[in-house]
Amino acid sequence: MIYTITLNPSFDQTIICENFQINKLNRALETRRDIGGKGINVSKIVKVLGGKQQAHGLLPQKGSEEFLESMLKAGLEHSFVLVPQKMIRTNLKIIDQATEEFTELNQAGPELAEENLDLLVEKLLKVVSSDDLIVLSGSIPTNFPAQTYKNLIKIFKQQACKVILDVDGRSLQESISAAPFLIKPNLFELEQLVGKKITSLAEIEQATNPLLDQGIEHILVSLGSKGSFYSSKQEKIYIQPLKVEVKSPVGAGDSQVAAFAYGIENNLPIQEILKLTCATSTAMVQTTGTTAPELEQIKQLIPQVKLDQFDELAVQKTGIF
């Protein structure tokens, strides 16, 4: 089973326009409203892939009826801790079709009593078992300590669960020593971890090695339009990007996490997993908002994905920047 944990869920309001201008009246060509939060996005994709998922988290009560109705329509299993007198945040996504520029304005979300997190953990410990996958992703309530995810990793590792971590900033930095099963930083987040600018695949590989030495088993570095880089003690692989029309980058990284979790849950070979992460994220960017792509679309992309063993690239001193 794949359990996702979303501590700061949201409604994602996507607005599509042309030639967006600051300090001017802009008219929307299309708008849509989706349930969001990185863990929710992961659950959506796991569902599409045919995996077993259950979404957990802290859900402010104001707006929860609409949120849970959308979960039901999406066919997502869930078990949230409802937090009274708090409101679900709304994140704004503005997509300019003319310039292909993408702007986000995310609300911080409400402060929540940490006792709610204790209730969530208590509920989860009653259902998780060894080898289940726990996906920790997204922001935390602003009043929660930066060690929140680190503490959760330790708790679930004690249950012999595989913990996947997709967070940024201090939450990521604080959690490394707890050695999650997988981390999925983007290039900027990896640079923050190592404290220096990264300008080549060789430098990415070098940056991941100390993290692997701390006990992290898998690292998937997302590089946006330049593909992604996988690193483990066993092998290093560059996943080439697929060239497609991008409608929205929202949820692309979450799709990679979902595909990786699905692959591990189903004991797929690592190369098949990496092809699936690329195909799934590519399909995702071809959709609007955080709507999950169709399974058939993902399947059609898988044969197009090309993987390069890093050793071959290293000999040629090939970079992508």
N, C-alpha and C positions, 0 to 999 in steps of 0.2 A: 504494500500500500504506500502511496505517496501522500504525505500530509503537508499541506502548505500552511504557513502561519503569517498572517497579515495583521500587524499591530496598529496600522494607521490607514485603514481603507478609505476609499474616495469614490466620488462620482467624477468621471472624466468627461468634460464638456469640450467637444471638438468643433471648431469653427473653420470652415474652408472659405477662403476669399481670394481675390486677385489684387496684386499691387497694394498690399497692406502698407499703410502710412501712419507714422506716429503723429499725434496732434491733429488728425484729420478724421472725418466721418468715413468709416469703412462699412461696407455692406456685405453680409454673409451670403454666400452662394448655397451653402449647405451647413447644417448643424446636426450633431448627434450627441447623445448622452449615454455613456456606458458605465457600468460598475467597474471600479478599478482598485488599484493597490497591486504591487508587484506579485504578491502571492496569489491574488485572485486571477491575474493574467496567466500565471503558471498553471493554475487549476484548469482554466479554460482550454489550454493547449493539451494538457495531459488527457483531458476528456476527448478532444478531437482525435488524438493518437490512439485512443482505445484503452488507455491505462486506467487503473483504479486510483481515484483521488478522493481526498476529503479536505475541504477548506476550513481552517480554524482561524480565530483571531479575536480582536476586541472591536466590537461594533457599537458606535454611539447610537442611542435609541432614536434620536430625531433623524428621520430619513430612512430608518431601518426597514420599514414596511416595503418601500419601493425597492430598496437594495435586495432584500430577501426574495421578493417577487421576481426580480431579474435573475437571481441565483437559481430559482426554481425553473424558470423558463429555459435557462441554459443547461439544465439537468445536472447541476453541480451539487454533490453531497457537501453538507456543511454543518458546523456546530460552533456557533459564535458565543462569546460572552457579551451580553447586551449591557451597555453602560448607560444608566439613566441620566436624563437631563443634559446630554451632550449631543452635538450635531456632527454628522458626517461631513467632512471637508469636500470642497469642489476644486478640481484642478482644471485649468483652462489650457487648451491646446489650439494654437492658431497656425493653420497651414496656408501658405501663399502659393497658389497654383502657378502663378506667373513666374515667380522667382525660385520656386522650390525651397523656400526658406521655412523654417519651422521654429515657432516660439512657444515656450511653456511658461505658465504662471501657476505655481503650485501653492496651495494653502498649507500652512504648517499643521493644521489639525488641532483638536482640543487637547488640553492637558487631562490625563486620566490618572486616577488613583492606582498605585502599583498593586493594590490588593486584587484588582481585576486580572492582572497578569498571573498572580498566584492561583486564582480560580481556573484560568485557562490551562496552566501547567498541570494542575490537579486533574482536570478533565482528560487531558491528553495522556497522562501517565496511566490512565485506566484502560486505554485502547491500543497504545502503540506496543509493538513487540520487536524483537531483535531482527535486524536487517530491513526494517521499514526505513523509508527515506523521509527525512524531515527537511522541508525547504524553508529557510529563514531569509526573507527578502524585504527590501523596502525600508522606509524611514520608520522611526519610532516616535511616540508622543514626546513632545519637546521637554517635558519634565522628567522623562526616564533617563537613567544614567547611561553613559556610553558603553558600559560593561554589560548592558542588558543581553545582547546576543551572545556574548562570551559565556555568560552564566547559563543561557539556554543550551548552548552547544554542549557544555559539560554535563548538564542534566540528561540530555538525550543520548549522549555517548555512553553514559552509565547504563542505559537500557540497550546498548549495542545497536543503536540506530545509526544510519549513515546521514550525516548532517551536511546539507548543501547551503552555502552562504552567498547571498548576492546583495551586498550593502556597500555603502561608501563612507567616506570621511572617517571620523573617529570610531564609529561603530565597527568599521572594517579593521582599522589599526588595532583596536583593543581586542578583537576576536582572533587574531592570527595565532596567538600563543595557545589557544584552545584546540587548534589543529582540526578544523572541519574537514570533512571528506572531500569537498570540492569548494573552491572559490571561483567567482567569475568576474574579475575586475575588467573595466575597460582600460585603455592605455593610460588615461589621465590618473585613474585610481591606482594603477600599478606604479606610476611615477611617484605618486604620493607615498606609497608604501616604501619605496626604495630611496626616496629623497633626491632623485635626479632625473633629468630629461632623458628620454629613450628615443633613439633615432634609427634603430635597425632591428631586424629579427634576432641578430646575435645578441643585442643588448636586452631584448625581451627574454631570451633564453637564459641569459646570465642573471637577470632579475628574479626569475622564478626559482632558480636552484636553492637559494637560502630558505625560501618559503617551503619548499619540499623537504628540506632538511629539518624543518620544525614539525614535520608530521602530516602536513597536508598531502593528500594522495593525488589529487587532480587539480590542475589549474587551467581554466579556459579564459584566455584574454580576448575580449571582443575588440575589434579594430575598425568597426563601422564599415564604411564602403571598401576598406582594404582587407576584409576577411577576418580571420581569427587565428589564434595560435594556441595549441594545446601542449601542455607540459606535464610530464609525470617522471618518476624515477626510471620507468621503462623506455619511454620514447618521447620525442618532440615532433610535432606535426604542424605544418602550416596549412590552414584550410583556405583555399582560394575563394574569393567572393564570386557570386553570380551577378551578372549585369542585368538588372531589371528596372522598370519604372517604379520609383519609390513614391507611394501615396502618403505614408506616414511612418516615421521610425518608432513610434510608440509601441512598446511591447516586444521589440525585436530581441532584446537581451533576455527578457522573460521567456521568450519562446525557446531560446538556446538552453536555458536552465530546465525547462519542461522536457525538452527532447532528451537532454542528458539524463535526467532522472528516469524518464521512461525507459531509456536504453539500459541503464543499470538495473532497474527493476525487472527487466525482461532478459537479462544476461546476454545482451548483444555484444559482439566484439567491438573494441574501441573505435576501429575505423568506421564501422557501420554507425556507431553513435555519433561520431563527428560529422559524417555526411548528413545524418538526420538533423543535427543542430543547425547546420547551414541551410538545408532545404526548408526547415520549419521557420527560421528567422527570415529567410528570403520571402517565403509565402506571406509572412506576417506584414512585412513592409509594403506589400502590394494591396493591403486592405486599408480601409479608413477607420480611424479611431482605434479602439482596442478590440474590435471584432475579430474573432479567431478565424483563420483561413480554413478552407475545406481540406479534408484528408486527401482527396484525390489530387488537389493542387500540390500538396507536399510530396506525394508519391512521384508525381511527374518530374519534380525538380531533383530528386535524389540521384538519379543516374548522371546528372550534369555536374555534380560536385567533384572537384579534384583536390586530392590531398598530396602534399609534398613532405617527405621525410626531411626533417631539419638538417640532418647530417649531409644530405646532398646539397642543400642550399648553402650550408656553412662552407663547404669546399669552394663553392663559387663566390662566397662572400656576397651573396645576394641580399639586398634589402628591399623594403617596400615603401620607404618614406622619401 
